[in-house]
Amino acid sequence: MKKISFIILIFLYFSFLIKSQERLITGRITDYKGKPLGGVNITAKDYPTLTTISGVDGEFRIEIFDFTKVLIFSFADMQTKELILGDQDRLIVVMEYMAMKNPDPWSLILNLNTGRSDVANKSKESDQSWNSKGDAGSGAFLEIEYLLTKNIGLGTGIGYNTYANKSYLKQFNNYGQNYLQKIDKDNESYYLYNEVSSVDERIKVKAISFPVKLKFHFRAGKKLGFFTDIGIKMIYATSATVVANGSSIWQGYYPQYHIVLYDLPEYGFVKYNINSENPIIDYNKFQYSFILSLGMSYRIKKEFNIDFGVYFDNSLSDLKYDKPIHQADYLNTIGKIDKTTLKGLGLMLGFRFHFVRKR
């Protein structure tokens, strides 16, 4: 009798299991970019024999006991996910990559910059005679980026920049002010008296640059994200020129003779009608600057993003523009030598291509 009762209990138990294994769960598994994930293991928690694998399209189906409460999703390089089942029989599952892993770490980026640049000199900017301000500048950069994690990466590349400054000096003379000391052709010392009018001066520097950046990315959804880049840019100035127009009258005061000489062409004491374009002499071609950019990124396709943002560029070294270029430049008027730096501030547009691995 006991044997018959035991057989009946075993029969009822297995009948219960068979009856309980009635629920069918289907779904689709993707990464955070929406890319389907094939080969993901799906297992009913506490029932390791109830398992399946997602197909190449990310789709899966699994039959479970109707009292099963949790499904476990696991995949290489991704965080294992436990999903509590509700009443829905169709699931959309998004898997997250491990914190120190990134599925597609490499990107190629083309950045285009435009805005206000400057070849800034503190002496000229602080002098009330000169009206000095920045002018339009631009840049183009080809960069490669490697993401160490989903949010943090490194970037470097090569680019081309232009920096410009425009200055205007309406009227100026320094008669009786003995601070512009020079040497004449006879090797005698004198003070330059300079009467200047309507001088329009433009300085332009062209440069090749090599940025090194620390990059931060934050996604706000499948399409929208935000970025911040901070770093140092090495600069090699390929050319630096000054274009000037105006007039200047030179006179020479010789304190040892107590006389002022003028209208002497052989000594350079004449009126100059300035209309010139000359290179800056012996300047420091190698520069380095602090760079910062931030903005938003919009995903067009899984492999392609467009970036919009602002950039800031400020040289930390001195161009050393300390030799006169024309008869009315600031070294022949103000006479002070101060630090000259390259600056930029404006808008940027970027085209980002992700190298996506096939899975």
Secondary structure per residue as TSV (DSSP state, phi and psi in degrees):
chain	resnum	aa	ss	phi	psi
A	1	M	-	360.0	-44.2
A	2	K	H	-61.3	-37.4
A	3	K	H	-65.3	-39.7
A	4	I	H	-67.2	-40.4
A	5	S	H	-62.3	-40.8
A	6	F	H	-63.5	-42.3
A	7	I	H	-64.0	-39.0
A	8	I	H	-64.8	-40.9
A	9	L	H	-63.1	-42.7
A	10	I	H	-61.9	-42.0
A	11	F	H	-62.5	-44.8
A	12	L	H	-64.8	-37.8
A	13	Y	H	-62.2	-49.8
A	14	F	H	-68.7	-31.9
A	15	S	H	-63.2	-38.9
A	16	F	H	-64.5	-42.3
A	17	L	H	-63.8	-44.3
A	18	I	H	-63.7	-42.0
A	19	K	H	-67.8	-34.4
A	20	S	H	-71.7	-29.9
A	21	Q	T	-81.0	64.9
A	22	E	T	-114.7	-16.7
A	23	R	E	-87.5	133.7
A	24	L	E	-111.6	121.4
A	25	I	E	-108.9	129.8
A	26	T	E	-122.9	165.1
A	27	G	E	176.4	-174.0
A	28	R	E	-137.5	137.5
A	29	I	E	-117.2	131.6
A	30	T	E	-134.9	168.1
A	31	D	-	-87.9	-175.7
A	32	Y	T	-68.5	-14.9
A	33	K	T	-88.6	-4.9
A	34	G	S	89.9	8.7
A	35	K	-	-81.0	127.9
A	36	P	B	-59.7	142.7
A	37	L	-	-115.4	117.1
A	38	G	-	-97.8	151.3
A	39	G	S	86.8	10.6
A	40	V	-	-76.5	132.4
A	41	N	E	-82.5	127.6
A	42	I	E	-118.4	124.2
A	43	T	E	-135.7	139.9
A	44	A	E	-74.7	127.7
A	45	K	T	-62.7	133.9
A	46	D	T	74.5	-0.4
A	47	Y	E	-133.7	73.5
A	48	P	E	-61.9	-16.2
A	49	T	E	-79.2	-16.5
A	50	L	E	-91.3	92.8
A	51	T	E	-146.2	158.5
A	52	T	E	-157.1	178.7
A	53	I	E	-132.3	139.5
A	54	S	-	-72.8	150.6
A	55	G	-	-81.0	178.7
A	56	V	T	-62.6	-24.4
A	57	D	T	-88.4	6.3
A	58	G	S	82.3	-3.9
A	59	E	E	-79.5	148.3
A	60	F	E	-147.8	160.2
A	61	R	E	-145.9	139.5
A	62	I	E	-146.5	134.8
A	63	E	E	-95.0	128.6
A	64	I	E	-132.8	168.4
A	65	F	-	-68.4	147.4
A	66	D	T	-69.4	-15.1
A	67	F	T	-94.5	3.2
A	68	T	-	-68.2	130.9
A	69	K	-	-105.8	-23.1
A	70	V	E	-136.1	137.4
A	71	L	E	-111.2	142.4
A	72	I	E	-110.9	128.9
A	73	F	E	-114.8	125.4
A	74	S	E	-136.7	143.9
A	75	F	-	-158.1	148.4
A	76	A	T	-59.8	139.0
A	77	D	T	67.1	12.2
A	78	M	B	-126.8	155.7
A	79	Q	-	-73.1	129.3
A	80	T	-	-63.8	135.3
A	81	K	E	-120.3	131.0
A	82	E	E	-107.6	124.0
A	83	L	E	-115.9	120.6
A	84	I	E	-77.6	127.9
A	85	L	-	-82.8	137.6
A	86	G	-	-108.9	-136.3
A	87	D	S	-89.0	-15.0
A	88	Q	-	-76.2	139.5
A	89	D	S	-103.0	-1.8
A	90	R	E	-120.8	122.3
A	91	L	E	-118.1	144.0
A	92	I	E	-114.5	115.7
A	93	V	E	-114.1	126.1
A	94	V	E	-108.4	119.7
A	95	M	-	-93.8	143.3
A	96	E	-	-107.1	139.3
A	97	Y	B	-74.0	153.3
A	98	M	-	-61.0	152.4
A	99	A	T	-56.1	-38.2
A	100	M	T	-102.6	22.5
A	101	K	-	-123.9	152.0
A	102	N	-	-141.3	130.1
A	103	P	S	-70.6	-35.3
A	104	D	S	-132.0	78.2
A	105	P	-	-75.6	-19.6
A	106	W	E	-97.5	136.9
A	107	S	E	-140.0	149.1
A	108	L	E	-113.5	130.7
A	109	I	E	-129.7	133.6
A	110	L	E	-110.3	115.5
A	111	N	E	-109.6	134.0
A	112	L	E	-118.4	127.2
A	113	N	E	-117.4	144.4
A	114	T	E	-151.0	143.9
A	115	G	E	167.7	-152.8
A	116	R	E	-95.4	125.1
A	117	S	E	-116.4	175.1
A	118	D	E	-159.0	145.6
A	119	V	E	-111.0	87.1
A	120	A	E	-92.8	133.1
A	121	N	E	-125.4	123.7
A	122	K	H	-62.4	-37.2
A	123	S	H	-63.1	-46.7
A	124	K	H	-67.2	-40.8
A	125	E	H	-66.4	-33.6
A	126	S	H	-86.6	-12.5
A	127	D	-	-82.9	132.2
A	128	Q	S	-72.9	-17.9
A	129	S	S	-72.5	-40.5
A	130	W	E	-91.2	136.6
A	131	N	E	-103.1	98.6
A	132	S	E	-116.4	131.6
A	133	K	E	-154.2	165.3
A	134	G	E	-71.0	166.3
A	135	D	E	-134.2	176.7
A	136	A	E	-61.4	137.9
A	137	G	E	-137.9	163.4
A	138	S	E	-150.8	170.8
A	139	G	E	-164.4	155.7
A	140	A	E	-139.7	132.7
A	141	F	E	-133.6	138.2
A	142	L	E	-112.1	117.8
A	143	E	E	-125.8	154.5
A	144	I	E	-120.5	139.2
A	145	E	E	-125.9	139.7
A	146	Y	E	-127.1	120.5
A	147	L	E	-88.7	118.4
A	148	L	S	-72.4	-37.4
A	149	T	S	-131.8	-173.4
A	150	K	S	-64.8	-24.2
A	151	N	S	-117.4	-15.6
A	152	I	E	-126.7	136.0
A	153	G	E	-152.0	-179.0
A	154	L	E	-124.8	150.8
A	155	G	E	-146.4	150.4
A	156	T	E	-155.1	171.0
A	157	G	E	171.9	-152.7
A	158	I	E	-142.8	145.8
A	159	G	E	-151.1	174.0
A	160	Y	E	-129.8	130.0
A	161	N	E	-126.1	150.9
A	162	T	E	-125.0	138.2
A	163	Y	E	-123.7	143.7
A	164	A	E	-146.9	153.7
A	165	N	E	-141.1	140.8
A	166	K	E	-124.7	136.7
A	167	S	E	-134.6	150.5
A	168	Y	E	-137.3	132.6
A	169	L	E	-122.9	106.7
A	170	K	E	-73.3	-57.6
A	171	Q	E	-141.7	142.0
A	172	F	E	-160.1	138.5
A	173	N	E	-153.2	150.3
A	174	N	-	-122.4	34.8
A	175	Y	T	-57.6	132.3
A	176	G	T	80.9	0.6
A	177	Q	-	-109.1	109.2
A	178	N	-	-95.8	82.7
A	179	Y	-	-135.3	-14.6
A	180	L	-	-97.5	81.5
A	181	Q	E	-84.9	132.3
A	182	K	E	-138.4	174.3
A	183	I	E	-121.2	130.7
A	184	D	-	-88.2	-175.9
A	185	K	T	-67.6	-17.6
A	186	D	T	-94.2	10.9
A	187	N	S	66.0	29.1
A	188	E	-	-105.0	144.3
A	189	S	E	-82.9	141.6
A	190	Y	E	-150.4	167.9
A	191	Y	E	-107.6	131.3
A	192	L	E	-80.8	125.2
A	193	Y	E	-103.7	125.5
A	194	N	E	-127.9	122.0
A	195	E	E	-108.8	116.8
A	196	V	E	-121.1	145.0
A	197	S	E	-145.7	139.9
A	198	S	E	51.3	55.7
A	199	V	E	-95.7	120.9
A	200	D	E	-110.9	118.2
A	201	E	E	-126.8	134.8
A	202	R	E	-129.7	128.4
A	203	I	E	-110.8	134.5
A	204	K	E	-134.9	130.9
A	205	V	E	-119.9	129.5
A	206	K	E	-110.4	140.2
A	207	A	E	-150.4	149.3
A	208	I	E	-98.7	137.5
A	209	S	E	-132.1	155.7
A	210	F	E	-131.8	95.2
A	211	P	E	-81.6	149.4
A	212	V	E	-129.9	120.0
A	213	K	E	-127.4	149.1
A	214	L	E	-101.8	126.8
A	215	K	E	-119.6	139.4
A	216	F	E	-125.4	130.7
A	217	H	E	-124.8	139.5
A	218	F	E	-138.3	123.8
A	219	R	E	-93.4	136.1
A	220	A	S	-109.1	9.1
A	221	G	S	161.5	-171.4
A	222	K	S	-68.5	-31.9
A	223	K	S	-102.1	-40.7
A	224	L	E	-102.9	140.2
A	225	G	E	-147.3	172.0
A	226	F	E	-130.5	152.1
A	227	F	E	-142.1	153.9
A	228	T	E	-140.4	128.6
A	229	D	E	-118.9	135.7
A	230	I	E	-139.1	139.8
A	231	G	E	179.2	-162.6
A	232	I	E	-122.8	142.3
A	233	K	E	-122.0	122.2
A	234	M	E	-84.9	133.3
A	235	I	E	-123.0	134.5
A	236	Y	E	-119.6	111.9
A	237	A	E	-76.9	116.9
A	238	T	E	-83.9	-26.3
A	239	S	E	-158.4	152.1
A	240	A	E	-146.8	116.4
A	241	T	E	-128.9	156.8
A	242	V	E	-126.0	122.1
A	243	V	E	-106.2	126.9
A	244	A	E	-138.2	146.9
A	245	N	E	-139.4	145.0
A	246	G	E	149.9	-161.8
A	247	S	E	-140.6	151.5
A	248	S	E	-148.0	133.5
A	249	I	E	-113.5	120.8
A	250	W	E	-100.3	136.6
A	251	Q	E	-134.6	155.0
A	252	G	E	-122.2	124.1
A	253	Y	E	-100.3	123.7
A	254	Y	E	-106.9	100.8
A	255	P	T	-64.4	-27.2
A	256	Q	T	-69.3	-22.5
A	257	Y	T	-112.1	-6.1
A	258	H	T	56.9	43.3
A	259	I	E	-134.0	155.9
A	260	V	E	-115.7	122.5
A	261	L	E	-99.9	140.4
A	262	Y	-	-150.1	166.5
A	263	D	S	52.4	46.3
A	264	L	B	-126.6	91.6
A	265	P	G	-57.4	-34.3
A	266	E	G	-66.6	-19.4
A	267	Y	G	-104.6	-0.7
A	268	G	T	83.3	10.4
A	269	F	B	-92.7	79.9
A	270	V	S	-144.6	179.5
A	271	K	E	-89.4	132.1
A	272	Y	E	-111.0	125.2
A	273	N	E	-94.3	107.3
A	274	I	E	-88.8	123.9
A	275	N	E	-153.2	83.6
A	276	S	E	-140.6	159.7
A	277	E	E	-136.7	111.4
A	278	N	E	-131.1	149.5
A	279	P	E	-75.8	148.8
A	280	I	-	-70.3	138.5
A	281	I	S	-95.4	132.3
A	282	D	S	51.9	45.4
A	283	Y	-	-88.5	166.8
A	284	N	-	-83.6	106.3
A	285	K	-	-75.0	-25.5
A	286	F	E	-95.9	121.7
A	287	Q	E	-129.6	164.4
A	288	Y	E	-143.1	147.2
A	289	S	E	-142.0	158.6
A	290	F	E	-86.6	133.6
A	291	I	E	-127.4	145.7
A	292	L	E	-147.5	135.1
A	293	S	E	-142.9	147.9
A	294	L	E	-152.4	153.6
A	295	G	E	171.8	-156.8
A	296	M	E	-123.3	155.2
A	297	S	E	-124.1	135.0
A	298	Y	E	-121.1	125.4
A	299	R	E	-82.7	120.0
A	300	I	S	-87.2	-48.0
A	301	K	S	-134.1	175.6
A	302	K	S	-61.3	-32.1
A	303	E	S	-98.3	-6.0
A	304	F	E	-134.8	126.8
A	305	N	E	-124.3	154.2
A	306	I	E	-114.7	131.2
A	307	D	E	-107.2	138.6
A	308	F	E	-126.4	139.1
A	309	G	E	-177.2	-166.5
A	310	V	E	-122.9	155.2
A	311	Y	E	-132.1	154.5
A	312	F	E	-135.6	135.6
A	313	D	E	-140.9	120.8
A	314	N	E	-138.5	117.4
A	315	S	E	-65.8	139.1
A	316	L	-	-103.7	0.4
A	317	S	S	-122.0	173.0
A	318	D	-	-103.8	127.3
A	319	L	-	-67.6	-24.0
A	320	K	-	59.3	54.1
A	321	Y	-	-85.4	88.0
A	322	D	-	-129.6	20.4
A	323	K	S	-127.8	136.1
A	324	P	-	-59.2	141.8
A	325	I	-	-106.0	-37.8
A	326	H	S	-143.7	174.8
A	327	Q	T	-68.1	-17.5
A	328	A	T	-120.0	16.5
A	329	D	S	-72.5	175.5
A	330	Y	G	-66.8	-23.9
A	331	L	G	-74.1	-21.2
A	332	N	G	-99.4	7.1
A	333	T	T	-125.4	-64.2
A	334	I	T	-74.5	-46.3
A	335	G	-	84.9	0.2
A	336	K	-	-96.2	142.6
A	337	I	-	-107.2	122.1
A	338	D	-	-136.8	173.0
A	339	K	-	-65.8	131.8
A	340	T	E	-112.6	124.9
A	341	T	E	-127.3	158.7
A	342	L	E	-101.1	136.2
A	343	K	E	-138.2	157.3
A	344	G	E	-156.4	143.9
A	345	L	E	-153.9	127.5
A	346	G	E	177.9	-155.9
A	347	L	E	-103.1	151.1
A	348	M	E	-131.7	147.8
A	349	L	E	-130.4	126.2
A	350	G	E	-124.9	146.6
A	351	F	E	-119.9	115.0
A	352	R	E	-113.4	124.5
A	353	F	E	-113.9	121.0
A	354	H	E	-88.7	134.3
A	355	F	-	-84.9	96.2
A	356	V	-	-89.7	125.5
A	357	R	-	-75.8	143.8
A	358	K	-	-79.9	136.7
A	359	R	-	-122.8	360.0
